[in-house]
Amino acid sequence: MPKLLKTTVPTFGVRHLSPMGAWQLRRFLDDVQPKVVLVEGLEDATELVSDIVRKGTQPPIAILAYTQDMPVRTLVYPLACYSPEYQAIVWARENKARVEFFDLPSDRFLALQAQEEERQLSELQAIDGPEECEGGSTSDESPGKISEEMEGEPLNADSPPEASWSMYAHITDLAGEHDYESYWERNFEHNRSADAYRQSSFEFGRGLRDYDKREAFSYAENLIREAYMRRRIQQVLDSGCPAEKVVAVVGAFHAPVLNDAESSMTDDELTSLRSLPSKLTLMPYSYFKLSSQSGYGAGNRAPAYFELLWEAIEADELSLLPARYLSMVVRHLRKAGTSRSTAEVIEGVRLAKTLSAMKDGLAPTLRDLQDAAITLIGHGERSVVQESLARVEVGTAIGRLPKGVSQTSIQEDFDRELKRLKLEKYREGVKQELALDLRENRRAKTEAAVFLDLNRSSFLHRLSLLDISFAQPQSVKQESTTWRERWHLHWTPGAEIGLVEAVLLGETVELAAAFQFKTELEKCTNVAAAGSMVRIACECGMMRAMSQARDVLQKLAADTSEFPSVAEAAQELAAVVRYGDVRQFDPASLIPLIESLFVQGTVGLFIASNCDNDAAKSVANGMDALNKVALEYHDRVDEVAWVSQLHNLSDADDRSPLLSGYACALLLERNEICNEQLGREVSRRLSPGIEADLGAGWFEGLSGRNRYALLARQVLWEQLAEYVQSLEDEQFSRALVFLRRAFGSFSPHEKRSISENLGECWGVNADVTSEMLSQPLSEEEEHAIDDLNEFDFDDL
């Protein structure tokens, strides 16, 4: 039978990340002097309390719960220095009171989350069918990843995110505020009167419950949580602690029902709940993640601003907050090179206070301060102060945890690797660039330093393989330079979450990367994907894995004749071979594979070229890849056969005209075609008797490479000019589709050179043409261009 609470304990309802809530809560605790403080949060996270308040722990931090089995599901419970829950824990430790989290334990909470995902997926399948819904659950389809909405949803400390947002809009309208955040701040965050926050938040929570319009599952979830919290309160009372010496700190939404009029969860009810094996850890968090930009439902838009508010409340200097806020905005502007005077700050403070007075406020809200900053400091332009506002309101703060705090094995390994590779300074919330030289450092004095950058590269590539966002590779100016790499390193809470989730793949970064590599390799269905895996293994410094990928590639190559895939695989292997000495491995075993793939590609080119324009693009990419291999390994592959196939394709009239043109461009680049031969080919392809689709399509392929070589051949532009002049209106319109596409990627300088070449064809010298091109367009010409831009070429 359900049991009612024997008596009601003092309850304090809060909003998550509420500075005034934290301040008033501490005063309430001072008055009550409880022996036990119960805080809304995962019950099994109580074991982390000592680490939360340990010396060296610096908020923002977060409790992370995650399932031990695939698919990975996570719950994140963030804490800032001004979180009421965090201050409740700090107060309890300072006053030697017992403090415990008393919401559902993580194994039950994660199971509820899984049930909701299954229910939603089932509904989608009922509507769209299983094929359309495949992959509908992020967690099921992508182990190791989480959705932003799910991340904070279950532990929102005021009204749950799933509550109808029309409720907040209604409250905002009734209050005459611009948005709900302004309503909350003006009515809850500025009133220091004794017990005002507790009483008003309690009534606010009761009103939310009366207005609650959530769907059935979310409603039931909260009933379960609240019944469990009452159960835990009763357990504390049964242990002998007087009710008046127990304080429960919960979201305002839950506060009205933690009383003796409601029943507690029974043993049978608890046993009936599903559970998923789970683990818990602490992780650093960031103000950016807490801001609404990150999508976290229980965060706030301006976490750094609310820290300023917390400090002002603590120092009883709320009246000074407007001046401090606007002064910081100006300071950031000055750093960026925009000068603003002190007088503008003073006028801004006056305006903010006036705006607040018009709403009968006790102090300006963030919205009032923003309006004052835009009007007085930005001179009416939000764009002027936008970046400064973001820095003052969101900030770049990221929390820290001291050594010794409980971590997963992969987190500990990650920390060891950062120290070994001298990367610790990059574990910051600000993006930093790292340039690597993978060559042996012969000036190094220690063995570890000789290949420091090479080992760094392998480590960062392993993180990339695991999709851990700490390291992002950047392109280098010389793509063929195998010894140089550039990375952007940026530590975020998302990176920490990805790292924790990777523990299910292996206890260290290396083991997890090896498992992930094996999983990805098993998914390979074509030689291009297998070739890419060979390269990834090489970059990660996993030579055994590279051997496995090579074997898979050989098996797939024996069963395929798909030209683009074969050509891409050959290019990937060629790139790996180039690494050679730089990455300290012998590439000899890959050379025969390159030779074999090259033969396959050469033989398959002509057949693959019998395709439409959409397919021709991938074939052209394959031609480019295989041509690079031919040039780089001319002494190992049958380059003569490759050139012969290019000639066959260039001369063919029954293949894709775009690919025939592209083959001609490759031959031109290799000096296999002289000007006279090019003139004959252009004359043949761009003659009035040839369909516009074919002629202009061929020219599009020809112009896909070596632009400067084409620009230097006047005979080409003479033939093109004659061809365009010979077309009837309908044929011209069709040709225009391909010609616009062909010239679309040309630079302005190249287009000017083409115009000058055509001017020469029409008897106008280059200087006159250049001068004409510099003249503004007439109204008639602009109208003609507008008509051309609006022309629907797809109807042709």
BADOKE-203579 format. One line per field, with one value per residue (C-alpha): x, y, z negated; chain; residue number from 1. Coordinates in steps of 0.2 Angstrom, whole numbers, plus 5000, padded with zeros to 4 digits. Layout:
<nodes>
x: X|... .
y: Y|... .
z: Z|... .
pami: A|... .
bado: NUM|... .
</nodes>
This chain:
<nodes>
x: 5000|5006|5012|5010|5025|5023|5026|5032|5050|5056|5057|5066|5061|5073|5077|5093|5107|5098|5110|5097|5090|5108|5110|5093|5095|5111|5102|5087|5100|5108|5091|5086|5103|5098|5107|5103|5102|5093|5097|5088|5100|5105|5105|5120|5130|5131|5147|5154|5150|5167|5175|5162|5168|5186|5200|5205|5188|5183|5165|5157|5158|5145|5140|5140|5130|5132|5126|5139|5132|5129|5120|5127|5115|5120|5113|5122|5119|5129|5134|5140|5146|5130|5119|5108|5112|5130|5129|5118|5132|5145|5135|5132|5151|5155|5142|5146|5128|5125|5121|5114|5106|5089|5081|5080|5097|5106|5102|5083|5084|5093|5081|5066|5075|5077|5059|5055|5066|5058|5041|5045|5053|5038|5027|5037|5037|5019|5017|5031|5035|5052|5062|5058|5062|5078|5091|5078|5086|5102|5108|5104|5112|5127|5135|5146|5136|5121|5109|5110|5091|5093|5109|5101|5083|5080|5088|5081|5079|5064|5050|5054|5059|5045|5032|5023|5032|5015|5015|5030|5024|5008|5017|5028|5012|5004|5019|5021|5039|5049|5054|5052|5070|5067|5051|5060|5075|5065|5053|5065|5083|5083|5073|5084|5069|5070|5062|5054|5062|5057|5039|5037|5045|5034|5018|5026|5029|5011|5005|5016|5008|4991|4995|5005|5000|5014|5010|5007|5024|5033|5019|5021|5040|5039|5026|5039|5053|5043|5037|5055|5060|5046|5052|5070|5064|5054|5070|5079|5065|5065|5083|5079|5082|5069|5058|5063|5081|5079|5079|5075|5081|5072|5066|5051|5040|5042|5042|5023|5021|5035|5023|5013|4998|5007|5012|5029|5036|5034|5047|5037|5035|5054|5057|5045|5056|5068|5086|5102|5119|5127|5142|5145|5160|5163|5169|5173|5160|5160|5149|5147|5139|5128|5122|5107|5119|5124|5106|5106|5088|5091|5105|5104|5108|5121|5130|5145|5132|5123|5140|5142|5124|5129|5145|5134|5121|5135|5143|5126|5131|5117|5115|5133|5130|5124|5140|5151|5142|5143|5161|5166|5157|5167|5183|5181|5177|5192|5203|5195|5200|5183|5184|5170|5170|5166|5152|5143|5144|5137|5122|5120|5118|5105|5095|5096|5089|5075|5070|5069|5059|5046|5043|5043|5059|5071|5086|5089|5088|5100|5087|5088|5107|5108|5096|5106|5122|5115|5108|5122|5138|5133|5125|5109|5118|5118|5131|5144|5143|5137|5154|5157|5140|5143|5160|5152|5136|5142|5161|5174|5175|5178|5179|5193|5195|5210|5220|5213|5195|5187|5189|5186|5202|5202|5201|5216|5225|5221|5228|5244|5246|5243|5258|5269|5266|5268|5250|5243|5243|5231|5217|5209|5192|5200|5204|5223|5233|5246|5259|5268|5284|5283|5301|5314|5321|5340|5344|5333|5343|5331|5323|5305|5309|5316|5298|5288|5277|5275|5268|5257|5250|5246|5237|5227|5222|5216|5205|5199|5194|5185|5176|5182|5181|5197|5207|5202|5214|5217|5223|5240|5246|5256|5244|5257|5269|5268|5278|5268|5251|5241|5228|5215|5214|5200|5194|5175|5163|5158|5175|5175|5158|5165|5180|5170|5159|5174|5178|5165|5177|5193|5201|5214|5214|5224|5213|5197|5204|5209|5191|5183|5194|5190|5171|5173|5183|5170|5158|5168|5159|5170|5189|5188|5182|5195|5209|5203|5205|5223|5227|5218|5228|5244|5240|5235|5251|5242|5252|5244|5227|5234|5239|5221|5214|5226|5219|5201|5206|5213|5198|5186|5197|5195|5176|5174|5177|5169|5181|5179|5181|5196|5204|5201|5208|5224|5226|5224|5237|5249|5246|5251|5266|5272|5272|5285|5300|5291|5279|5292|5285|5290|5277|5284|5269|5257|5266|5260|5242|5244|5250|5235|5222|5230|5228|5210|5206|5215|5205|5188|5189|5182|5167|5164|5163|5147|5136|5126|5132|5128|5139|5152|5157|5163|5172|5181|5187|5193|5202|5211|5216|5222|5232|5241|5246|5252|5263|5270|5273|5277|5291|5280|5264|5259|5258|5258|5242|5234|5238|5232|5215|5214|5217|5203|5191|5196|5192|5176|5159|5149|5155|5150|5155|5161|5173|5179|5183|5191|5202|5207|5212|5223|5232|5234|5242|5254|5259|5251|5241|5248|5239|5235|5227|5217|5211|5205|5196|5188|5182|5175|5166|5160|5153|5135|5130|5134|5120|5122|5122|5136|5147|5145|5146|5163|5169|5164|5175|5189|5189|5189|5208|5224|5215|5231|5235|5218|5219|5235|5228|5220|5214|5202|5193|5192|5183|5172|5167|5163|5153|5142|5139|5133|5120|5101|5091|5085|5102|5110|5099|5104|5122|5121|5117|5134|5144|5138|5142|5159|5164|5155|5171|5183|5190|5186|5203|5202|5185|5192|5206|5193|5184|5200|5203|5186|5188|5204|5193|5181|5194|5195|5212|5215|5216|5200|5191|5198|5192|5175|5173|5177|5163|5147|5132|5119|5101|5097|5112|5107|5089|5096|5107|5092|5082|5096|5097|5079|5079|5074|5087|5080|5065|5077 .
y: 5000|5018|5027|5045|5055|5056|5074|5088|5094|5112|5113|5126|5127|5135|5138|5130|5142|5156|5168|5175|5157|5152|5167|5166|5147|5149|5161|5149|5135|5147|5149|5131|5123|5106|5090|5083|5093|5083|5090|5086|5075|5057|5048|5038|5054|5057|5048|5062|5076|5076|5079|5092|5103|5097|5110|5113|5110|5125|5127|5125|5107|5093|5076|5064|5047|5035|5018|5004|4995|5001|5011|5025|5036|5050|5062|5078|5088|5105|5116|5134|5143|5151|5136|5134|5115|5118|5131|5119|5106|5119|5125|5107|5104|5120|5117|5098|5093|5077|5081|5068|5068|5061|5060|5043|5034|5035|5017|5020|5038|5032|5017|5030|5040|5024|5020|5037|5035|5018|5025|5040|5028|5017|5031|5037|5019|5018|5034|5032|5014|5006|5010|5029|5029|5019|5028|5039|5037|5046|5036|5019|5023|5033|5025|5037|5052|5061|5074|5091|5091|5075|5080|5091|5087|5075|5086|5103|5111|5121|5117|5103|5108|5097|5108|5118|5134|5142|5143|5154|5165|5167|5172|5184|5192|5194|5202|5214|5208|5206|5188|5175|5178|5196|5192|5179|5191|5206|5196|5183|5188|5206|5204|5202|5202|5188|5172|5181|5169|5153|5159|5166|5151|5139|5148|5150|5131|5127|5138|5129|5113|5119|5125|5110|5104|5091|5074|5058|5051|5066|5069|5051|5053|5067|5058|5044|5056|5065|5049|5043|5059|5057|5040|5046|5059|5046|5036|5050|5053|5034|5035|5046|5064|5076|5083|5101|5097|5091|5103|5097|5108|5105|5113|5125|5113|5099|5109|5109|5090|5085|5085|5073|5074|5064|5045|5039|5025|5008|4994|4985|5001|5004|4986|4987|5001|4996|4999|5000|4997|5014|5023|5041|5053|5072|5082|5101|5111|5128|5144|5142|5125|5132|5146|5144|5144|5126|5120|5115|5116|5120|5132|5151|5163|5173|5162|5174|5189|5178|5176|5195|5196|5182|5192|5208|5200|5192|5209|5219|5229|5226|5244|5244|5230|5241|5251|5236|5227|5242|5246|5228|5230|5246|5237|5224|5236|5246|5230|5228|5245|5254|5269|5274|5287|5286|5298|5285|5272|5284|5288|5270|5266|5280|5273|5256|5262|5272|5256|5246|5260|5260|5241|5245|5235|5235|5235|5234|5217|5210|5215|5233|5233|5226|5240|5253|5246|5246|5263|5273|5262|5255|5271|5261|5247|5230|5224|5236|5229|5211|5203|5212|5208|5189|5190|5199|5188|5171|5171|5158|5151|5132|5122|5112|5096|5092|5077|5062|5065|5049|5047|5033|5024|5032|5050|5045|5039|5055|5065|5054|5056|5075|5076|5064|5073|5091|5095|5100|5119|5116|5109|5126|5133|5144|5137|5136|5131|5118|5116|5099|5094|5075|5073|5066|5080|5076|5091|5083|5077|5064|5049|5055|5072|5065|5060|5071|5079|5062|5054|5069|5067|5049|5053|5067|5056|5043|5056|5061|5043|5042|5058|5067|5085|5091|5090|5096|5094|5109|5110|5115|5126|5112|5097|5085|5090|5074|5080|5095|5096|5109|5106|5117|5111|5116|5108|5108|5099|5090|5083|5077|5068|5060|5054|5047|5038|5030|5020|5008|5005|5002|5007|5018|5030|5018|5003|5012|5019|5001|4995|5009|5006|4987|4992|5005|4992|4979|4991|4994|4988|4996|4998|5017|5015|5002|5013|5027|5015|5011|5029|5032|5017|5025|5042|5034|5025|5008|4997|4981|4989|4995|4978|4972|4986|4981|4963|4970|4981|4966|4956|4970|4974|4957|4958|4976|4985|5002|5015|5029|5018|5009|5026|5034|5018|5020|5038|5034|5021|5032|5045|5032|5027|5045|5045|5032|5037|5052|5040|5027|5012|5002|5005|4992|4980|4993|4996|4980|4985|5002|4993|4981|4995|5006|4992|4989|5008|5010|4995|5001|5020|5018|5008|5019|5034|5028|5038|5053|5070|5066|5051|5059|5070|5056|5048|5064|5064|5046|5051|5065|5053|5040|5053|5059|5041|5038|5054|5050|5031|5032|5020|5007|5008|5006|5025|5021|5011|5025|5039|5027|5026|5045|5046|5034|5043|5060|5054|5045|5052|5039|5042|5056|5073|5080|5066|5066|5085|5081|5068|5080|5092|5079|5076|5094|5095|5081|5090|5075|5087|5101|5117|5111|5095|5105|5117|5102|5094|5110|5113|5095|5097|5114|5114|5119|5102|5095|5096|5110|5098|5088|5103|5114|5098|5094|5111|5111|5095|5103|5119|5108|5109|5119|5135|5145|5133|5136|5154|5155|5145|5158|5145|5138|5155|5158|5141|5145|5162|5155|5141|5153|5164|5149|5144|5146|5154|5137|5129|5144|5143|5125|5128|5142|5129|5121|5136|5146|5130|5129|5147|5147|5142|5153|5168|5186|5188|5172|5178|5195|5186|5176|5191|5199|5183|5184|5203|5198|5186|5200|5212|5222|5223|5218|5236|5242|5226|5229|5247|5242|5229|5242|5253|5252|5242|5251|5249|5239|5227|5225|5221|5208|5200|5200|5191|5178|5175|5172|5160|5142|5132|5116|5117|5115 .
z: 5000|5004|4988|4985|4978|4959|4959|4970|4970|4974|4993|5003|5022|5033|5051|5058|5059|5049|5040|5028|5025|5020|5009|5000|4998|4988|4977|4975|4970|4958|4949|4949|4946|4953|4949|4966|4983|4997|5015|5031|5041|5045|5028|5032|5036|5017|5018|5028|5015|5007|5024|5029|5014|5014|5014|5031|5039|5049|5056|5068|5067|5070|5065|5079|5079|5093|5097|5097|5112|5130|5135|5124|5115|5104|5091|5087|5071|5072|5057|5057|5042|5041|5042|5027|5027|5027|5013|5003|5004|4999|4984|4978|4978|4970|4956|4955|4960|4970|4988|5001|5018|5017|5035|5044|5046|5063|5068|5066|5074|5089|5091|5091|5104|5115|5113|5119|5134|5138|5137|5149|5161|5160|5164|5179|5186|5184|5195|5207|5207|5202|5217|5216|5197|5198|5187|5179|5162|5160|5146|5154|5171|5165|5149|5140|5145|5136|5142|5134|5130|5120|5111|5098|5099|5085|5072|5075|5058|5061|5073|5085|5103|5110|5101|5114|5119|5121|5102|5102|5116|5106|5091|5101|5109|5092|5084|5099|5102|5118|5113|5099|5093|5090|5080|5069|5066|5062|5050|5042|5044|5037|5021|5005|4993|4980|4986|5001|5014|5005|5003|5021|5029|5020|5026|5044|5044|5038|5053|5065|5060|5062|5079|5084|5102|5105|5113|5103|5102|5096|5083|5077|5076|5064|5053|5052|5048|5035|5027|5025|5017|5004|5001|4998|4986|4976|4975|4968|4955|4951|4947|4932|4939|4934|4948|4943|4946|4964|4978|4996|5010|5026|5042|5039|5050|5037|5021|5019|5018|5006|4991|4980|4992|5005|5005|5006|5018|5011|5013|5026|5036|5035|5040|5055|5063|5077|5074|5085|5078|5076|5070|5064|5065|5063|5078|5080|5089|5097|5097|5116|5113|5100|5112|5123|5138|5133|5133|5115|5109|5090|5094|5095|5109|5099|5087|5085|5082|5068|5060|5059|5052|5039|5034|5033|5022|5010|5008|5006|5021|5033|5037|5044|5056|5071|5070|5069|5084|5095|5090|5095|5112|5115|5110|5123|5136|5132|5133|5151|5156|5153|5142|5130|5116|5098|5100|5112|5098|5085|5097|5101|5082|5081|5096|5089|5072|5080|5090|5074|5065|5080|5075|5056|5055|5040|5052|5071|5079|5092|5105|5098|5098|5116|5122|5114|5121|5139|5137|5129|5132|5149|5154|5159|5168|5160|5172|5164|5146|5151|5148|5132|5125|5128|5119|5104|5104|5109|5106|5109|5091|5090|5074|5067|5056|5046|5048|5039|5043|5049|5067|5080|5085|5102|5094|5084|5099|5109|5095|5095|5114|5113|5100|5110|5126|5118|5123|5106|5110|5124|5112|5112|5117|5130|5147|5150|5165|5165|5180|5181|5190|5191|5196|5184|5173|5174|5162|5148|5133|5127|5136|5131|5140|5156|5162|5151|5165|5174|5158|5155|5173|5169|5153|5161|5176|5163|5155|5172|5176|5159|5164|5149|5153|5144|5160|5177|5192|5203|5221|5225|5240|5248|5248|5254|5239|5229|5214|5209|5200|5192|5179|5169|5151|5140|5124|5121|5111|5127|5129|5111|5114|5129|5120|5106|5118|5127|5112|5118|5133|5123|5107|5115|5130|5140|5136|5139|5156|5161|5157|5166|5181|5182|5181|5195|5206|5204|5212|5228|5243|5257|5260|5258|5240|5237|5244|5233|5218|5223|5222|5206|5198|5204|5197|5180|5179|5179|5190|5186|5190|5206|5211|5208|5218|5233|5232|5233|5247|5257|5255|5260|5275|5282|5283|5290|5306|5301|5308|5296|5281|5287|5292|5275|5267|5277|5273|5254|5255|5264|5250|5237|5247|5247|5228|5228|5218|5210|5201|5198|5207|5223|5237|5248|5246|5253|5269|5277|5272|5280|5296|5296|5293|5307|5320|5314|5316|5332|5340|5332|5337|5355|5349|5334|5346|5353|5341|5338|5331|5313|5313|5324|5309|5299|5314|5317|5299|5302|5318|5308|5294|5306|5316|5301|5297|5315|5313|5296|5299|5318|5315|5307|5316|5335|5338|5357|5356|5345|5358|5372|5363|5361|5380|5383|5372|5379|5397|5393|5398|5389|5371|5359|5368|5352|5348|5366|5363|5347|5355|5368|5354|5345|5362|5364|5347|5352|5368|5377|5389|5398|5403|5421|5414|5401|5414|5425|5409|5404|5422|5422|5405|5407|5425|5429|5433|5416|5402|5390|5375|5383|5388|5373|5362|5370|5367|5349|5347|5356|5345|5329|5328|5332|5334|5338|5352|5360|5358|5368|5383|5394|5406|5393|5390|5409|5411|5396|5403|5420|5412|5401|5416|5427|5414|5417|5402|5395|5397|5389|5374|5372|5374|5361|5348|5350|5354|5338|5328|5336|5332|5315|5306|5315|5305|5310|5316|5327|5334|5339|5348|5358|5362|5369|5379|5386|5390|5400|5410|5414|5419|5402|5394|5376|5370|5377|5371|5353|5354|5360|5346|5333|5338|5328|5336|5345|5339|5354|5350|5332|5337|5349|5335|5323|5336|5338|5320|5319|5334|5329|5337|5330|5342|5356 .
pami: A|A|A|A|A|A|A|A|A|A|A|A|A|A|A|A|A|A|A|A|A|A|A|A|A|A|A|A|A|A|A|A|A|A|A|A|A|A|A|A|A|A|A|A|A|A|A|A|A|A|A|A|A|A|A|A|A|A|A|A|A|A|A|A|A|A|A|A|A|A|A|A|A|A|A|A|A|A|A|A|A|A|A|A|A|A|A|A|A|A|A|A|A|A|A|A|A|A|A|A|A|A|A|A|A|A|A|A|A|A|A|A|A|A|A|A|A|A|A|A|A|A|A|A|A|A|A|A|A|A|A|A|A|A|A|A|A|A|A|A|A|A|A|A|A|A|A|A|A|A|A|A|A|A|A|A|A|A|A|A|A|A|A|A|A|A|A|A|A|A|A|A|A|A|A|A|A|A|A|A|A|A|A|A|A|A|A|A|A|A|A|A|A|A|A|A|A|A|A|A|A|A|A|A|A|A|A|A|A|A|A|A|A|A|A|A|A|A|A|A|A|A|A|A|A|A|A|A|A|A|A|A|A|A|A|A|A|A|A|A|A|A|A|A|A|A|A|A|A|A|A|A|A|A|A|A|A|A|A|A|A|A|A|A|A|A|A|A|A|A|A|A|A|A|A|A|A|A|A|A|A|A|A|A|A|A|A|A|A|A|A|A|A|A|A|A|A|A|A|A|A|A|A|A|A|A|A|A|A|A|A|A|A|A|A|A|A|A|A|A|A|A|A|A|A|A|A|A|A|A|A|A|A|A|A|A|A|A|A|A|A|A|A|A|A|A|A|A|A|A|A|A|A|A|A|A|A|A|A|A|A|A|A|A|A|A|A|A|A|A|A|A|A|A|A|A|A|A|A|A|A|A|A|A|A|A|A|A|A|A|A|A|A|A|A|A|A|A|A|A|A|A|A|A|A|A|A|A|A|A|A|A|A|A|A|A|A|A|A|A|A|A|A|A|A|A|A|A|A|A|A|A|A|A|A|A|A|A|A|A|A|A|A|A|A|A|A|A|A|A|A|A|A|A|A|A|A|A|A|A|A|A|A|A|A|A|A|A|A|A|A|A|A|A|A|A|A|A|A|A|A|A|A|A|A|A|A|A|A|A|A|A|A|A|A|A|A|A|A|A|A|A|A|A|A|A|A|A|A|A|A|A|A|A|A|A|A|A|A|A|A|A|A|A|A|A|A|A|A|A|A|A|A|A|A|A|A|A|A|A|A|A|A|A|A|A|A|A|A|A|A|A|A|A|A|A|A|A|A|A|A|A|A|A|A|A|A|A|A|A|A|A|A|A|A|A|A|A|A|A|A|A|A|A|A|A|A|A|A|A|A|A|A|A|A|A|A|A|A|A|A|A|A|A|A|A|A|A|A|A|A|A|A|A|A|A|A|A|A|A|A|A|A|A|A|A|A|A|A|A|A|A|A|A|A|A|A|A|A|A|A|A|A|A|A|A|A|A|A|A|A|A|A|A|A|A|A|A|A|A|A|A|A|A|A|A|A|A|A|A|A|A|A|A|A|A|A|A|A|A|A|A|A|A|A|A|A|A|A|A|A|A|A|A|A|A|A|A|A|A|A|A|A|A|A|A|A|A|A|A|A|A|A|A|A|A|A|A|A|A|A|A|A|A|A|A|A|A|A|A|A|A|A|A|A|A|A|A|A|A|A|A|A|A|A|A|A|A|A|A|A|A|A|A|A|A|A|A|A|A|A|A|A|A|A|A|A|A|A|A|A|A|A|A|A|A|A|A|A|A|A|A|A|A|A|A|A|A|A|A|A|A|A|A|A|A .
bado: 1|2|3|4|5|6|7|8|9|10|11|12|13|14|15|16|17|18|19|20|21|22|23|24|25|26|27|28|29|30|31|32|33|34|35|36|37|38|39|40|41|42|43|44|45|46|47|48|49|50|51|52|53|54|55|56|57|58|59|60|61|62|63|64|65|66|67|68|69|70|71|72|73|74|75|76|77|78|79|80|81|82|83|84|85|86|87|88|89|90|91|92|93|94|95|96|97|98|99|100|101|102|103|104|105|106|107|108|109|110|111|112|113|114|115|116|117|118|119|120|121|122|123|124|125|126|127|128|129|130|131|132|133|134|135|136|137|138|139|140|141|142|143|144|145|146|147|148|149|150|151|152|153|154|155|156|157|158|159|160|161|162|163|164|165|166|167|168|169|170|171|172|173|174|175|176|177|178|179|180|181|182|183|184|185|186|187|188|189|190|191|192|193|194|195|196|197|198|199|200|201|202|203|204|205|206|207|208|209|210|211|212|213|214|215|216|217|218|219|220|221|222|223|224|225|226|227|228|229|230|231|232|233|234|235|236|237|238|239|240|241|242|243|244|245|246|247|248|249|250|251|252|253|254|255|256|257|258|259|260|261|262|263|264|265|266|267|268|269|270|271|272|273|274|275|276|277|278|279|280|281|282|283|284|285|286|287|288|289|290|291|292|293|294|295|296|297|298|299|300|301|302|303|304|305|306|307|308|309|310|311|312|313|314|315|316|317|318|319|320|321|322|323|324|325|326|327|328|329|330|331|332|333|334|335|336|337|338|339|340|341|342|343|344|345|346|347|348|349|350|351|352|353|354|355|356|357|358|359|360|361|362|363|364|365|366|367|368|369|370|371|372|373|374|375|376|377|378|379|380|381|382|383|384|385|386|387|388|389|390|391|392|393|394|395|396|397|398|399|400|401|402|403|404|405|406|407|408|409|410|411|412|413|414|415|416|417|418|419|420|421|422|423|424|425|426|427|428|429|430|431|432|433|434|435|436|437|438|439|440|441|442|443|444|445|446|447|448|449|450|451|452|453|454|455|456|457|458|459|460|461|462|463|464|465|466|467|468|469|470|471|472|473|474|475|476|477|478|479|480|481|482|483|484|485|486|487|488|489|490|491|492|493|494|495|496|497|498|499|500|501|502|503|504|505|506|507|508|509|510|511|512|513|514|515|516|517|518|519|520|521|522|523|524|525|526|527|528|529|530|531|532|533|534|535|536|537|538|539|540|541|542|543|544|545|546|547|548|549|550|551|552|553|554|555|556|557|558|559|560|561|562|563|564|565|566|567|568|569|570|571|572|573|574|575|576|577|578|579|580|581|582|583|584|585|586|587|588|589|590|591|592|593|594|595|596|597|598|599|600|601|602|603|604|605|606|607|608|609|610|611|612|613|614|615|616|617|618|619|620|621|622|623|624|625|626|627|628|629|630|631|632|633|634|635|636|637|638|639|640|641|642|643|644|645|646|647|648|649|650|651|652|653|654|655|656|657|658|659|660|661|662|663|664|665|666|667|668|669|670|671|672|673|674|675|676|677|678|679|680|681|682|683|684|685|686|687|688|689|690|691|692|693|694|695|696|697|698|699|700|701|702|703|704|705|706|707|708|709|710|711|712|713|714|715|716|717|718|719|720|721|722|723|724|725|726|727|728|729|730|731|732|733|734|735|736|737|738|739|740|741|742|743|744|745|746|747|748|749|750|751|752|753|754|755|756|757|758|759|760|761|762|763|764|765|766|767|768|769|770|771|772|773|774|775|776|777|778|779|780|781|782|783|784|785|786|787|788|789|790|791|792|793|794|795|796 .
</nodes>
